[in-house]
Amino acid sequence: MGFPGTWMTESESVVYRVVPKCACSTIGQIMFYSDHGRFFDGDIHDSKAGLHKWSQDESQQLIERNVQAHKSYAFTCVRNPYTRVLSSFFDKICGIQRNGRRYRGNLVPLLIQKYGIEVGGEDGKQDFDQIKSFRRFLLFTRDTIRWRRPMEPDIHWSAMAGHVSTFIVNGGRYDNIFWTEKFNDGMQSVLDAIETPNTVDLANIPRFNESEGHGPKRAHPVEDYFDDLSMHLVKEIYHRDFELFKYDFDNPGNKMPIGEIDLDEVHAKLGE
């Protein structure tokens, strides 16, 4: 199994387990900058050099050796499940991707046909019922995660606990898990704990939101998208995310955490 989704600086100053839709573009660029004193020119997910990634064969042995010996500080970042799944819908389902096409080719036509989901026009106009379509997308999300049909679950909307757990199950240990909603505090706590070839001044780091502008803008407050049924679906899919990362299930309008993450609890429950 190894350590899928794991990135490490070339200097081995820090190890990061990517969780999609949780500030990963900005975190990757900060890691790249901390080694090279410049940002990667483009989407950091496309980089093939300058940052060790599990997806690069030549990086795997280095990452495995480092993580299993816990040589470097290891961290990840999580996000409120309500806003994360909403963001996935607008970016991946409604949006046009960097390559100018729909995400995963025939996925959107499949959703239109099987679930009656609307996604708006190619020009990104909001000419559809966002709330109705999103709730139908949630049904699709549940079907992929619970029954693995009509396709395997996608990394952008599969539960964060699943991403976080692979690192633990295969012998890694986190020193820090912080929230996207308190990004500056969390990222600073990582930078304070490590030594990097180049100093990172967080106040002057831009936010690299590679999905921004891909799709239509959200037209309503977060809580408007979730009625009793959709909250039930969210709980079925993401119950461990709420429990472990201390988010408020009862109030979709509250994106902030309501407790402190207990690293020992995370390792115990996700290491089983």
Residue, then its C-alpha position, 0 to 999 in steps of 0.5 A: m500500500g505504501f503512502p499514497g497522497t504523501w508529499m515531502t520536501e526534497s530537503e526532507s524538512v517536512v512530510y505532508r499527507v494531502v487531503p483533497k479540497c483542504a488547501c492542498s495547493t497552497i500547502g504544496q506551494i509553501m513546501f516547494y517555496s521553503d526548499h527553492g525560494r520560489f513558487f512552482d510555476g503552475d498548479i503544484h499538483d502538476s509538478k514532476a520535480g522539486l517536491h517528492k510525491w508518492s506518485q513519482d516512482e523515484s520518490q517512493q523509497l525516500i518517503e517510505r524510509n522517512v515516514q516509517a522512521h519518523k525522521s521528519y515532522a509530519f502533518t495534514c490539514v482537514r476541512n468542514p465536511y459540509t463545505r468540503v463536499l459543497s466545494s467538490f460539487f461546484d468545482k468538480i461537477c459544475g466546473i470546467q477543469r484546467n484542461g478545458r473539459r469536464y471532470r473525468g470525461n463522461l462523469v457529468p453526462l452519467l450524473i445528468q442521466k442517472y441522477g437528474i443533476e443539472v450543472g449550468g451552462e459551459d459559460g458558468k452561468q447559474d441557470f439551474d437549481q443549485i440546491k436541488s442538484f447538489r442534494r442529488f449529487l449527495l445521493f450519488t456520493r453516498d452510492t459511490i462510497r457505500w456501494r461503490r457504484p455507479m463508480e468507485p468513490d472519488i478522492h475529492w469527496s471520499a471521507m477525510a478519515g480515509h485519506v488520513s488513515t492510510f498514512i497511519v495504517n502503513g506506519g506513519r504518525y502525525d505530529n500535527i493535524f490542523w483545520t483549513e478554517k484556521f489555516n494561518d495558525g495551523m500552517q504557522s505551527v508547522l513552520d515553527a516546528i521545522e527548519t527550512p532552507n528558505t524562510v516562509d513569511l505566511a503573511n505574504i504567501p498568496r492563496f493558491n486556490e486552483s479550483e477557483g473560477h472553474g464553476p458557478k459561484r455558490a448562490h446561497p448560504v451553506e446551510d440552505y443546501f442541507d435539509d434533514l435528508s441531506m444532513h442524514l446522508v452527510k452523517e452516513i458518509y462523513h460521521r468519522d470526519f465530524e467526530l475526529f476533527k471536531y466539526d459541528f454536525d448539527n449546524p451546517g452554517n457553522k464551518m468552525p471546529i467546536g473542539e480540539i483534535d486529539l492526535d492520540e484519538v485519531h491514531a487509535k481510531l484510524g490505525e485499526 
